[in-house]
Amino acid sequence: MNVNDLLQKTTDIASAYRGYHGGYFKTLLSPMQSGGELAILDMVLPKGAEPPPHIHEKEHETFYILEGTVEFVINGTAHVLVPGAALFAPRQAPHYFKILTATARIITIMTPGDLWHYFVEFSEPCNEIPQITSPEPPTPEQIRYMAERLSSRYHLNLLTK
């Protein structure tokens, strides 16, 4: 595969919408386009699609709010973000977020970019922008699989009881 083919392939990936937990995301920059250094997602999520408290062993995350209001809790400190606000969550810091409006649009930057593969693995491709729906709760089997996969492949540990 030549460089032009690789660039076209990563551009095709970056232009696709993917359904994710009742919302969707679009890849703005994949790890393949940055030599693995980072990934950037434009995410639209409904209230209720938030992750549980967790810790990334490898990635830093930066969040920039485009629409909606989101409360982030990092190392036990709450931060309410509105459009135009940004927040950095360093690796090894326990964190989670709660969407306070019906939906939120968040630019998420992951450094390095390997966690992008999780979002692709646990989403579905869409030919057009999907409709926002209430997220369906995962089954106990899906939760066990996701927790094991997050830990073993993506070095992300859920802090649930």
C-alpha positions as CSV (number, residue, x, y, z in Angstrom):
1,M,0.0,0.0,0.0
2,N,1.4,3.4,-1.0
3,V,1.2,6.6,1.0
4,N,-1.7,8.0,-1.1
5,D,-3.7,4.8,-0.5
6,L,-3.0,4.9,3.3
7,L,-4.1,8.6,3.4
8,Q,-7.3,7.8,1.5
9,K,-8.1,4.9,3.8
10,T,-7.6,7.0,6.9
11,T,-9.6,9.8,5.4
12,D,-12.5,7.4,4.7
13,I,-12.3,6.2,8.3
14,A,-12.3,9.8,9.6
15,S,-15.3,10.8,7.5
16,A,-17.6,8.0,8.8
17,Y,-20.1,8.4,11.5
18,R,-20.4,5.6,14.0
19,G,-23.3,4.8,16.3
20,Y,-22.3,4.7,20.0
21,H,-24.4,4.2,23.1
22,G,-27.5,6.0,21.7
23,G,-25.4,8.8,20.2
24,Y,-22.6,8.8,17.6
25,F,-19.2,10.1,16.9
26,K,-17.0,11.1,13.9
27,T,-13.3,10.6,13.9
28,L,-11.6,13.9,13.2
29,L,-8.1,12.5,13.4
30,S,-7.3,8.8,13.8
31,P,-4.1,7.4,15.4
32,M,-3.1,6.2,11.9
33,Q,-3.0,9.8,10.8
34,S,-0.9,10.9,13.8
35,G,1.6,8.0,14.0
36,G,-0.3,6.8,17.1
37,E,0.3,10.0,19.0
38,L,-3.3,11.1,19.3
39,A,-6.9,10.7,18.2
40,I,-9.7,13.3,18.1
41,L,-13.4,12.4,18.2
42,D,-16.4,14.7,17.7
43,M,-19.0,12.9,19.9
44,V,-22.7,13.6,20.4
45,L,-24.1,11.7,23.3
46,P,-27.4,11.5,25.0
47,K,-27.9,11.9,28.8
48,G,-27.4,8.4,30.2
49,A,-24.6,7.4,27.8
50,E,-21.8,8.3,30.3
51,P,-19.0,6.0,31.3
52,P,-18.7,4.8,34.9
53,P,-15.8,6.1,37.0
54,H,-12.6,4.8,35.5
55,I,-8.8,5.2,35.2
56,H,-6.7,5.2,32.0
57,E,-3.3,3.7,32.5
58,K,-1.9,5.0,29.2
59,E,-4.0,7.9,27.9
60,H,-4.5,11.5,28.8
61,E,-7.9,12.9,27.7
62,T,-8.9,16.4,26.9
63,F,-12.5,17.4,26.5
64,Y,-13.9,20.5,24.7
65,I,-17.6,21.2,24.9
66,L,-19.4,22.3,21.8
67,E,-23.0,21.9,22.9
68,G,-24.7,21.0,26.1
69,T,-23.6,21.1,29.7
70,V,-21.4,18.3,31.2
71,E,-20.1,17.7,34.7
72,F,-16.7,16.1,34.9
73,V,-15.3,14.7,38.1
74,I,-11.5,14.2,38.1
75,N,-9.7,13.1,41.2
76,G,-12.9,13.7,43.2
77,T,-13.2,17.4,42.0
78,A,-16.3,18.4,40.0
79,H,-16.1,20.7,37.1
80,V,-19.2,21.9,35.2
81,L,-18.4,22.6,31.5
82,V,-20.5,24.6,29.1
83,P,-19.9,25.3,25.4
84,G,-16.5,26.8,24.9
85,A,-14.9,25.2,28.0
86,A,-12.2,22.6,28.0
87,L,-10.8,20.2,30.6
88,F,-7.7,18.0,30.8
89,A,-7.9,14.5,32.5
90,P,-4.4,13.1,33.0
91,R,-3.7,9.4,32.8
92,Q,-3.9,7.6,36.2
93,A,-6.6,10.1,37.5
94,P,-9.9,8.6,38.4
95,H,-12.6,10.4,36.4
96,Y,-16.1,10.2,34.9
97,F,-18.6,12.6,33.5
98,K,-22.4,13.2,33.6
99,I,-24.3,14.9,30.9
100,L,-26.6,17.5,32.5
101,T,-28.6,18.4,29.3
102,A,-30.5,16.1,27.0
103,T,-27.5,15.7,24.8
104,A,-23.9,17.0,24.6
105,R,-21.5,17.5,21.8
106,I,-17.9,16.9,23.0
107,I,-14.6,17.0,21.2
108,T,-12.5,14.3,22.9
109,I,-8.7,14.2,22.4
110,M,-6.8,11.1,23.5
111,T,-3.0,11.1,23.8
112,P,-1.7,8.7,22.7
113,G,-4.4,7.6,20.3
114,D,-4.8,3.9,20.8
115,L,-8.0,4.2,22.8
116,W,-9.7,5.2,19.5
117,H,-9.7,1.5,18.6
118,Y,-12.0,0.9,21.6
119,F,-14.5,3.4,20.3
120,V,-14.4,1.8,16.8
121,E,-14.7,-1.7,18.3
122,F,-17.7,-0.9,20.5
123,S,-19.7,1.2,17.9
124,E,-21.5,0.5,14.6
125,P,-20.8,2.2,11.3
126,C,-23.5,4.5,9.9
127,N,-24.0,5.8,6.4
128,E,-25.5,9.0,7.7
129,I,-25.7,10.9,11.0
130,P,-27.8,8.6,13.2
131,Q,-30.8,9.7,15.3
132,I,-30.1,10.2,19.0
133,T,-31.8,7.6,21.2
134,S,-31.9,6.7,24.8
135,P,-29.0,4.3,25.4
136,E,-30.0,0.7,26.1
137,P,-28.5,-0.7,29.3
138,P,-26.0,-3.4,28.6
139,T,-26.7,-7.0,29.8
140,P,-24.5,-8.4,32.6
141,E,-22.7,-10.5,30.0
142,Q,-22.0,-7.4,27.9
143,I,-20.7,-5.5,31.0
144,R,-18.4,-8.4,31.9
145,Y,-17.0,-8.6,28.4
146,M,-16.6,-4.9,28.0
147,A,-14.9,-4.6,31.4
148,E,-12.5,-7.4,30.6
149,R,-11.7,-6.0,27.1
150,L,-11.2,-2.5,28.5
151,S,-8.8,-3.8,31.1
152,S,-6.8,-6.3,29.0
153,R,-6.6,-4.6,25.6
154,Y,-7.0,-0.9,26.4
155,H,-5.5,-0.7,29.9
156,L,-8.6,1.1,31.3
157,N,-9.9,0.1,34.6
158,L,-13.5,0.6,35.6
159,L,-14.0,1.7,39.2
160,T,-17.4,0.2,39.8
161,K,-18.5,-1.7,42.8
